[in-house]
Amino acid sequence: MEGVHQEAILKIQAVLNNQPKRQNKSYNNNISHTPRIQPLTEESLAFRLNVSQETVRKNRIDLPSTLFIAWCKEYDRAGLGWEFKPDTGLYHPLI
């Protein structure tokens, strides 16, 4: 059965590799195509920073907001700061 799956995967890869390459044409130059980073739950932010949820919560509570933002920048793979907004209950990126 595994051989059948590998054969199917190889066929799909061959089809994809033989398709014509897409041109990078922009149909609307007025719209920015930069993806927006969405607000995160505490669990998602902990995963992004590679720390535990408890660590995120403790630092948010114990540190002044400016130090919490700096701490997030240190651990965030893109160097982003994150700010907790009580009205949404989410952590919002600071860009």
PyMOL CGO cylinders between C-alpha atoms (Angstrom):
from pymol import cmd
from pymol.cgo import CYLINDER

trace = [
    CYLINDER, 0.00, 0.00, 0.00, 2.86, 2.37, 0.80, 0.3, 1, 1, 1, 1, 1, 1,
    CYLINDER, 2.86, 2.37, 0.80, 4.28, 1.95, -2.72, 0.3, 1, 1, 1, 1, 1, 1,
    CYLINDER, 4.28, 1.95, -2.72, 0.95, 3.02, -4.20, 0.3, 1, 1, 1, 1, 1, 1,
    CYLINDER, 0.95, 3.02, -4.20, 0.99, 6.20, -2.09, 0.3, 1, 1, 1, 1, 1, 1,
    CYLINDER, 0.99, 6.20, -2.09, 4.57, 7.01, -3.09, 0.3, 1, 1, 1, 1, 1, 1,
    CYLINDER, 4.57, 7.01, -3.09, 3.75, 6.46, -6.76, 0.3, 1, 1, 1, 1, 1, 1,
    CYLINDER, 3.75, 6.46, -6.76, 0.74, 8.78, -6.49, 0.3, 1, 1, 1, 1, 1, 1,
    CYLINDER, 0.74, 8.78, -6.49, 2.85, 11.44, -4.76, 0.3, 1, 1, 1, 1, 1, 1,
    CYLINDER, 2.85, 11.44, -4.76, 5.52, 11.20, -7.47, 0.3, 1, 1, 1, 1, 1, 1,
    CYLINDER, 5.52, 11.20, -7.47, 2.86, 11.63, -10.19, 0.3, 1, 1, 1, 1, 1, 1,
    CYLINDER, 2.86, 11.63, -10.19, 1.43, 14.69, -8.46, 0.3, 1, 1, 1, 1, 1, 1,
    CYLINDER, 1.43, 14.69, -8.46, 4.90, 16.19, -8.04, 0.3, 1, 1, 1, 1, 1, 1,
    CYLINDER, 4.90, 16.19, -8.04, 5.66, 15.60, -11.74, 0.3, 1, 1, 1, 1, 1, 1,
    CYLINDER, 5.66, 15.60, -11.74, 2.44, 17.35, -12.78, 0.3, 1, 1, 1, 1, 1, 1,
    CYLINDER, 2.44, 17.35, -12.78, 3.13, 20.30, -10.47, 0.3, 1, 1, 1, 1, 1, 1,
    CYLINDER, 3.13, 20.30, -10.47, 6.76, 20.60, -11.59, 0.3, 1, 1, 1, 1, 1, 1,
    CYLINDER, 6.76, 20.60, -11.59, 5.74, 20.68, -15.27, 0.3, 1, 1, 1, 1, 1, 1,
    CYLINDER, 5.74, 20.68, -15.27, 3.15, 23.43, -14.91, 0.3, 1, 1, 1, 1, 1, 1,
    CYLINDER, 3.15, 23.43, -14.91, 4.08, 26.82, -16.37, 0.3, 1, 1, 1, 1, 1, 1,
    CYLINDER, 4.08, 26.82, -16.37, 5.50, 29.23, -13.84, 0.3, 1, 1, 1, 1, 1, 1,
    CYLINDER, 5.50, 29.23, -13.84, 3.19, 32.03, -12.74, 0.3, 1, 1, 1, 1, 1, 1,
    CYLINDER, 3.19, 32.03, -12.74, 4.17, 35.58, -13.47, 0.3, 1, 1, 1, 1, 1, 1,
    CYLINDER, 4.17, 35.58, -13.47, 4.26, 38.01, -10.57, 0.3, 1, 1, 1, 1, 1, 1,
    CYLINDER, 4.26, 38.01, -10.57, 1.72, 40.39, -12.05, 0.3, 1, 1, 1, 1, 1, 1,
    CYLINDER, 1.72, 40.39, -12.05, -0.19, 42.65, -9.76, 0.3, 1, 1, 1, 1, 1, 1,
    CYLINDER, -0.19, 42.65, -9.76, -3.73, 43.35, -10.94, 0.3, 1, 1, 1, 1, 1, 1,
    CYLINDER, -3.73, 43.35, -10.94, -4.29, 46.04, -8.35, 0.3, 1, 1, 1, 1, 1, 1,
    CYLINDER, -4.29, 46.04, -8.35, -1.22, 48.02, -7.38, 0.3, 1, 1, 1, 1, 1, 1,
    CYLINDER, -1.22, 48.02, -7.38, -3.13, 50.06, -4.80, 0.3, 1, 1, 1, 1, 1, 1,
    CYLINDER, -3.13, 50.06, -4.80, -3.60, 47.18, -2.36, 0.3, 1, 1, 1, 1, 1, 1,
    CYLINDER, -3.60, 47.18, -2.36, -0.77, 46.05, -0.14, 0.3, 1, 1, 1, 1, 1, 1,
    CYLINDER, -0.77, 46.05, -0.14, -0.37, 42.28, -0.11, 0.3, 1, 1, 1, 1, 1, 1,
    CYLINDER, -0.37, 42.28, -0.11, 1.58, 42.18, 3.12, 0.3, 1, 1, 1, 1, 1, 1,
    CYLINDER, 1.58, 42.18, 3.12, -0.13, 39.67, 5.40, 0.3, 1, 1, 1, 1, 1, 1,
    CYLINDER, -0.13, 39.67, 5.40, -1.39, 41.12, 8.65, 0.3, 1, 1, 1, 1, 1, 1,
    CYLINDER, -1.39, 41.12, 8.65, -0.44, 39.42, 11.85, 0.3, 1, 1, 1, 1, 1, 1,
    CYLINDER, -0.44, 39.42, 11.85, -3.61, 38.69, 13.77, 0.3, 1, 1, 1, 1, 1, 1,
    CYLINDER, -3.61, 38.69, 13.77, -4.07, 39.05, 17.54, 0.3, 1, 1, 1, 1, 1, 1,
    CYLINDER, -4.07, 39.05, 17.54, -3.30, 35.85, 19.44, 0.3, 1, 1, 1, 1, 1, 1,
    CYLINDER, -3.30, 35.85, 19.44, -4.68, 33.99, 22.40, 0.3, 1, 1, 1, 1, 1, 1,
    CYLINDER, -4.68, 33.99, 22.40, -2.37, 33.43, 25.34, 0.3, 1, 1, 1, 1, 1, 1,
    CYLINDER, -2.37, 33.43, 25.34, -1.87, 29.83, 24.23, 0.3, 1, 1, 1, 1, 1, 1,
    CYLINDER, -1.87, 29.83, 24.23, -0.97, 30.86, 20.67, 0.3, 1, 1, 1, 1, 1, 1,
    CYLINDER, -0.97, 30.86, 20.67, 1.42, 33.56, 21.85, 0.3, 1, 1, 1, 1, 1, 1,
    CYLINDER, 1.42, 33.56, 21.85, 3.13, 31.09, 24.19, 0.3, 1, 1, 1, 1, 1, 1,
    CYLINDER, 3.13, 31.09, 24.19, 3.58, 28.72, 21.24, 0.3, 1, 1, 1, 1, 1, 1,
    CYLINDER, 3.58, 28.72, 21.24, 4.94, 31.54, 19.04, 0.3, 1, 1, 1, 1, 1, 1,
    CYLINDER, 4.94, 31.54, 19.04, 7.41, 32.60, 21.74, 0.3, 1, 1, 1, 1, 1, 1,
    CYLINDER, 7.41, 32.60, 21.74, 8.30, 28.98, 22.56, 0.3, 1, 1, 1, 1, 1, 1,
    CYLINDER, 8.30, 28.98, 22.56, 7.47, 29.40, 26.25, 0.3, 1, 1, 1, 1, 1, 1,
    CYLINDER, 7.47, 29.40, 26.25, 4.68, 28.12, 28.50, 0.3, 1, 1, 1, 1, 1, 1,
    CYLINDER, 4.68, 28.12, 28.50, 1.34, 29.85, 28.90, 0.3, 1, 1, 1, 1, 1, 1,
    CYLINDER, 1.34, 29.85, 28.90, 2.18, 30.34, 32.57, 0.3, 1, 1, 1, 1, 1, 1,
    CYLINDER, 2.18, 30.34, 32.57, 5.36, 32.21, 31.60, 0.3, 1, 1, 1, 1, 1, 1,
    CYLINDER, 5.36, 32.21, 31.60, 3.44, 34.54, 29.29, 0.3, 1, 1, 1, 1, 1, 1,
    CYLINDER, 3.44, 34.54, 29.29, 0.78, 35.19, 31.94, 0.3, 1, 1, 1, 1, 1, 1,
    CYLINDER, 0.78, 35.19, 31.94, 3.30, 35.70, 34.76, 0.3, 1, 1, 1, 1, 1, 1,
    CYLINDER, 3.30, 35.70, 34.76, 5.38, 38.15, 32.74, 0.3, 1, 1, 1, 1, 1, 1,
    CYLINDER, 5.38, 38.15, 32.74, 2.29, 40.05, 31.59, 0.3, 1, 1, 1, 1, 1, 1,
    CYLINDER, 2.29, 40.05, 31.59, 1.16, 40.43, 35.21, 0.3, 1, 1, 1, 1, 1, 1,
    CYLINDER, 1.16, 40.43, 35.21, 4.56, 41.02, 36.84, 0.3, 1, 1, 1, 1, 1, 1,
    CYLINDER, 4.56, 41.02, 36.84, 6.27, 43.26, 34.27, 0.3, 1, 1, 1, 1, 1, 1,
    CYLINDER, 6.27, 43.26, 34.27, 5.35, 46.84, 33.36, 0.3, 1, 1, 1, 1, 1, 1,
    CYLINDER, 5.35, 46.84, 33.36, 3.82, 46.83, 29.86, 0.3, 1, 1, 1, 1, 1, 1,
    CYLINDER, 3.82, 46.83, 29.86, 6.93, 48.33, 28.23, 0.3, 1, 1, 1, 1, 1, 1,
    CYLINDER, 6.93, 48.33, 28.23, 9.10, 45.56, 29.70, 0.3, 1, 1, 1, 1, 1, 1,
    CYLINDER, 9.10, 45.56, 29.70, 6.57, 42.89, 28.71, 0.3, 1, 1, 1, 1, 1, 1,
    CYLINDER, 6.57, 42.89, 28.71, 6.66, 44.18, 25.13, 0.3, 1, 1, 1, 1, 1, 1,
    CYLINDER, 6.66, 44.18, 25.13, 10.49, 44.12, 25.18, 0.3, 1, 1, 1, 1, 1, 1,
    CYLINDER, 10.49, 44.12, 25.18, 10.46, 40.60, 26.63, 0.3, 1, 1, 1, 1, 1, 1,
    CYLINDER, 10.46, 40.60, 26.63, 8.17, 39.44, 23.81, 0.3, 1, 1, 1, 1, 1, 1,
    CYLINDER, 8.17, 39.44, 23.81, 10.48, 41.00, 21.22, 0.3, 1, 1, 1, 1, 1, 1,
    CYLINDER, 10.48, 41.00, 21.22, 13.35, 38.99, 22.65, 0.3, 1, 1, 1, 1, 1, 1,
    CYLINDER, 13.35, 38.99, 22.65, 11.50, 35.69, 22.20, 0.3, 1, 1, 1, 1, 1, 1,
    CYLINDER, 11.50, 35.69, 22.20, 9.46, 36.40, 19.06, 0.3, 1, 1, 1, 1, 1, 1,
    CYLINDER, 9.46, 36.40, 19.06, 10.97, 34.86, 15.93, 0.3, 1, 1, 1, 1, 1, 1,
    CYLINDER, 10.97, 34.86, 15.93, 10.20, 38.04, 13.97, 0.3, 1, 1, 1, 1, 1, 1,
    CYLINDER, 10.20, 38.04, 13.97, 11.21, 40.36, 16.80, 0.3, 1, 1, 1, 1, 1, 1,
    CYLINDER, 11.21, 40.36, 16.80, 7.67, 41.64, 17.33, 0.3, 1, 1, 1, 1, 1, 1,
    CYLINDER, 7.67, 41.64, 17.33, 6.43, 43.11, 20.56, 0.3, 1, 1, 1, 1, 1, 1,
    CYLINDER, 6.43, 43.11, 20.56, 3.04, 41.98, 21.84, 0.3, 1, 1, 1, 1, 1, 1,
    CYLINDER, 3.04, 41.98, 21.84, 0.56, 43.89, 23.97, 0.3, 1, 1, 1, 1, 1, 1,
    CYLINDER, 0.56, 43.89, 23.97, -2.36, 42.44, 25.94, 0.3, 1, 1, 1, 1, 1, 1,
    CYLINDER, -2.36, 42.44, 25.94, -5.67, 44.22, 25.47, 0.3, 1, 1, 1, 1, 1, 1,
    CYLINDER, -5.67, 44.22, 25.47, -8.16, 43.40, 28.24, 0.3, 1, 1, 1, 1, 1, 1,
    CYLINDER, -8.16, 43.40, 28.24, -11.15, 44.44, 26.13, 0.3, 1, 1, 1, 1, 1, 1,
    CYLINDER, -11.15, 44.44, 26.13, -10.44, 41.66, 23.59, 0.3, 1, 1, 1, 1, 1, 1,
    CYLINDER, -10.44, 41.66, 23.59, -8.59, 39.27, 25.90, 0.3, 1, 1, 1, 1, 1, 1,
    CYLINDER, -8.59, 39.27, 25.90, -6.00, 38.88, 23.14, 0.3, 1, 1, 1, 1, 1, 1,
    CYLINDER, -6.00, 38.88, 23.14, -2.37, 39.77, 22.56, 0.3, 1, 1, 1, 1, 1, 1,
    CYLINDER, -2.37, 39.77, 22.56, -1.95, 42.26, 19.73, 0.3, 1, 1, 1, 1, 1, 1,
    CYLINDER, -1.95, 42.26, 19.73, 1.24, 42.65, 17.68, 0.3, 1, 1, 1, 1, 1, 1,
    CYLINDER, 1.24, 42.65, 17.68, 3.08, 45.96, 17.77, 0.3, 1, 1, 1, 1, 1, 1,
    CYLINDER, 3.08, 45.96, 17.77, 4.54, 46.67, 14.37, 0.3, 1, 1, 1, 1, 1, 1,
]
cmd.load_cgo(trace, "trace")
